[in-house]
């Protein structure tokens, strides 16, 4: 019985840029039109087709279909049009894709593991058609972006995230594994939706989930030793990170990746603010896992700048839906909030963000609340009155959940705000100048973290490696970007940025003695950068590489398309 395995990335065998000889050798000759096309022609057709799609979700579906039909062409387009295409393949459009996943589903794009698979997870992993997996992104769908529990509909997140690993950091498509854990859902409307494709059970208990995860981690690392595991969009991400962080090569992008990318922006913003670290005060609207993760990363930076841990910790005031997080507020605090809970409020409770802001007069205002518009005109205007260059980071996704817009922050502070957001906002013109907002997008760091961990063959991903990714990102701006006052580099340079981040991660792995790629330890930095680049997947050279391989086989063996040689021309060693 013949089988078609479309769940894994396409090999690109049906690329219209393949020569006639390649098509004959891999037995695709005659299966698509005969003209051998240039990439320019291919790109022109694809971009016209994309333009004809009216809504963002239609564009998303078109790009998904292209990725599954011709993987190398898809990534050539992504690399060349990074700024335009990333919002369509990841945030913000992936949010709608996840909400409608069971409705728009067309083909398998990852691996689904259900709670009923407990006890034989390793057997299910055997069904994945690619033999050499180097990185996986795993979600249980319980907290997708700011959209809540979407169950198996959350698969759009691992798929989109890994597309960015490939496009931004050059990890090979066939070495990636998108994975969604179907552990039930607390979303009643999903369970009652006739199109919902997940199991129609309540979410399993925390203990049941950890038992499932224990089996999964063992099965993954036994099948693919050294695999990098990224956790994503778990409602409670701390238990898995705390349990597995020192044992496996894993990290959580919501906590550590978000923290690192924000920290990079904060490092640059603090330098530009003119206010020394010891005098910085930060109010965070949002005290969830992402907010606490970001704050802890900044604490580490403040400590690097000379503060004690307690002094650094006291620079932060965290606000949740009940007000300022304090020791004597009267409710039981979640464990992750205790570290930043205030004990200096003299019994007074500050119930609203506005109350806290008026009390603290912060130099830094950070939003990770998903409460769109909560940084209102009054708060933003006060920030501009108190400080020459207030640091304002509304980081919630998608755009509708952003605590304020770029234009609002600029207008209320007379153009002086140091701004970065989680979602993209357009540039604005003011006083004859074009002002471009920073975007604290995790794609600046997580691809480089993954690449660095893979290339160094790290046994674990240490906190020092995460911190190194942030520090490396903060140094990646070129002279033009610095002169324009940007906090982050141009997203169009993301592959160069990922090289810098990966190098920082590799160096940190070496310092922590968790690296196993020992031959690169003595390389100079420029040498190491070149080595990293040489290991990155480049979709632009794939067609030529295969053609060169075929020509070499023909000249050496006189191959005319023999069956014995057909498979070798489409494979390539992994990183």
PyMOL commands that set and color helices and strands:
alter all, ss='L'
color gray80, all
select helices_A, chain A and resi 20-25+39-52+56-69+71-80+82-89+93-99+101-104+115-117+121-125+151-169+173-175+188-191+206-223+238-244+253-273+277-279+289-304+309-313+335-340+353-360+377-386+399-401+406-412+442-444+446-456+463-474+479-483+491-511+518-520+525-534+539-557+563-565+567-570
alter helices_A, ss='H'
color red, helices_A
select strands_A, chain A and resi 111-114+135-139+176-182+228-231+250-252+282-285+316-320+323-324+364-367+391-394+418-421+428-430+433-435+438-439
alter strands_A, ss='S'
color yellow, strands_A
deselect
rebuild
show_as cartoon
